[in-house]
């Protein structure tokens, strides 16, 4: 494997990880505060569209970054660079950690209920009760901090990847 291939893989995996982290964090920094100040009748449909767009971008980007870090770790191991191998494995774990975090923590704790509320509201013709609006705002706040954690997990993977690439 040539140095150019390693450099290209380092750049691609780290750029993908950090851009994805930034995209995730931008939702917490910009979109959720907007939704918290928006009436419930419009915030849930907007959030549902955001979930849909994110589900088409974030998993493939995380998977690509993970695969490239795994490839780099494999080749570092074959070349006898155990420190680099360990660094790439750590970067891959950071990137991969968003997948179980999303599935096991976020979906049951917030996302699933928010989607359910939006579907129920559609069936009722858009009616919102006071208790439902309070629950929605609480779920949005919960989603905000969990999404921030998810973005930071991805970012840690990217930073470890940069660190590993720089320690040649």
C-alpha positions as CSV (number, residue, x, y, z in Angstrom):
1,X,0.0,0.0,0.0
2,X,1.4,3.4,-1.0
3,X,1.8,6.4,1.2
4,X,-0.6,8.3,-1.2
5,X,-3.3,5.7,-0.7
6,X,-2.9,6.0,3.1
7,X,-3.0,9.8,2.9
8,X,-6.1,9.7,0.7
9,X,-7.8,7.3,3.1
10,X,-6.8,9.4,6.1
11,X,-8.2,12.5,4.5
12,X,-11.5,10.8,3.3
13,X,-12.3,9.0,6.5
14,X,-11.5,12.0,8.8
15,X,-13.2,14.5,6.6
16,X,-16.3,12.3,6.4
17,X,-16.3,11.8,10.2
18,X,-15.9,15.5,11.0
19,X,-18.4,16.7,8.4
20,X,-21.0,14.2,9.7
21,X,-20.3,15.3,13.3
22,X,-20.8,18.9,12.3
23,X,-24.0,18.1,10.5
24,X,-25.3,16.3,13.6
25,X,-24.2,19.0,16.0
26,X,-25.7,21.7,13.7
27,X,-29.1,20.1,14.3
28,X,-28.7,20.5,18.1
29,X,-27.3,24.0,17.8
30,X,-29.6,25.5,15.2
31,X,-32.7,23.4,14.4
32,X,-33.9,22.1,17.8
33,X,-33.8,25.6,19.4
34,X,-36.0,26.8,16.4
35,X,-38.4,23.9,16.8
36,X,-38.7,24.6,20.6
37,X,-39.9,28.1,19.8
38,X,-42.3,26.9,17.1
39,X,-45.9,25.9,17.7
40,X,-46.4,22.2,18.0
41,X,-48.6,22.2,14.9
42,X,-45.5,22.9,12.7
43,X,-42.6,21.6,14.8
44,X,-43.4,17.9,14.6
45,X,-43.8,17.8,10.8
46,X,-40.5,19.7,10.4
47,X,-38.8,17.3,12.8
48,X,-40.2,14.3,10.9
49,X,-38.7,15.7,7.7
50,X,-35.4,16.3,9.4
51,X,-35.4,12.7,10.7
52,X,-36.0,11.4,7.2
53,X,-33.3,13.5,5.6
54,X,-30.8,12.6,8.3
55,X,-31.5,8.9,8.0
56,X,-30.4,9.0,4.3
57,X,-27.2,10.9,5.0
58,X,-25.8,10.1,8.4
59,X,-25.7,6.2,8.4
60,X,-24.0,6.0,5.0
61,X,-21.5,8.6,5.9
62,X,-20.7,6.9,9.3
63,X,-20.5,3.5,7.6
64,X,-18.1,4.9,4.9
65,X,-15.8,6.5,7.6
66,X,-15.9,3.3,9.7
67,X,-15.0,1.1,6.7
68,X,-12.1,3.3,5.8
69,X,-10.8,3.5,9.4
70,X,-11.1,-0.3,9.5
71,X,-9.1,-0.6,6.2
72,X,-6.4,1.7,7.6
73,X,-6.2,-0.3,10.8
74,X,-5.8,-3.5,8.8
75,X,-3.0,-2.2,6.7
76,X,-1.3,-0.5,9.6
77,X,-1.3,-3.9,11.4
78,X,0.1,-5.7,8.3
79,X,2.9,-3.1,8.1
80,X,3.7,-3.6,11.8
81,X,2.6,-0.2,12.9
82,X,0.7,-1.2,16.0
83,X,0.3,2.3,17.4
84,X,-1.4,3.4,14.2
85,X,-3.5,0.3,14.1
86,X,-4.8,1.0,17.6
87,X,-5.4,4.6,16.7
88,X,-7.5,3.7,13.7
89,X,-9.4,1.1,15.7
90,X,-10.2,3.7,18.3
91,X,-11.3,6.1,15.5
92,X,-13.5,3.4,14.0
93,X,-15.1,2.7,17.4
94,X,-15.8,6.4,17.9
95,X,-17.5,6.6,14.5
96,X,-19.4,3.3,14.9
97,X,-20.6,4.2,18.4
98,X,-23.3,6.5,17.0
99,X,-25.1,3.5,15.5
100,X,-26.0,1.6,18.7
101,X,-26.4,4.9,20.5
102,X,-29.0,6.0,18.0
103,X,-30.8,2.6,17.9
104,X,-30.6,1.7,21.6
105,X,-30.9,5.1,23.3
106,X,-32.3,7.8,21.0
107,X,-35.1,5.9,19.2
108,X,-36.7,4.5,22.4
109,X,-36.2,7.6,24.5
110,X,-37.3,10.4,22.1
111,X,-37.4,9.8,18.3
112,X,-39.9,7.0,18.3
113,X,-42.4,8.9,20.5
114,X,-42.0,12.1,18.6
115,X,-42.8,10.2,15.3
116,X,-45.8,8.5,17.0
117,X,-47.1,11.9,18.2
118,X,-46.8,13.4,14.7
119,X,-48.7,10.4,13.1
120,X,-51.4,10.6,15.8
121,X,-51.8,14.3,15.2
122,X,-52.2,13.8,11.5
123,X,-55.0,11.3,12.1
124,X,-56.8,13.8,14.4
125,X,-56.6,16.6,11.8
126,X,-53.8,18.5,13.6
127,X,-55.4,18.9,17.0
128,X,-52.9,19.5,19.9
129,X,-53.7,19.2,23.6
130,X,-51.8,21.1,26.2
131,X,-50.4,18.0,27.8
132,X,-49.2,16.8,24.4
133,X,-47.5,20.1,23.7
134,X,-45.6,19.9,27.0
135,X,-44.6,16.3,26.3
136,X,-43.4,17.3,22.8
137,X,-41.2,20.1,24.1
138,X,-39.7,17.8,26.8
139,X,-39.0,15.2,24.1
140,X,-37.4,17.8,21.9
141,X,-35.2,18.9,24.8
142,X,-34.2,15.2,25.4
143,X,-33.5,14.8,21.7
144,X,-31.3,17.9,21.8
145,X,-28.9,16.6,24.4
146,X,-28.9,13.0,23.0
147,X,-28.2,14.3,19.5
148,X,-25.4,16.5,20.9
149,X,-23.8,13.4,22.5
150,X,-24.2,11.5,19.2
151,X,-22.4,14.3,17.3
152,X,-19.6,14.4,19.8
153,X,-19.1,10.7,19.6
154,X,-18.7,11.0,15.9
155,X,-16.4,14.0,16.3
156,X,-14.2,12.1,18.8
157,X,-13.7,9.4,16.1
158,X,-12.7,12.0,13.6
159,X,-10.3,13.7,16.0
160,X,-8.7,10.4,16.9
161,X,-8.3,9.7,13.2
162,X,-6.5,13.1,12.7
163,X,-4.3,12.4,15.7
164,X,-3.4,9.0,14.3
165,X,-2.7,10.3,10.9
166,X,-0.4,13.0,12.3
167,X,1.7,10.6,14.4
168,X,3.6,9.1,11.5
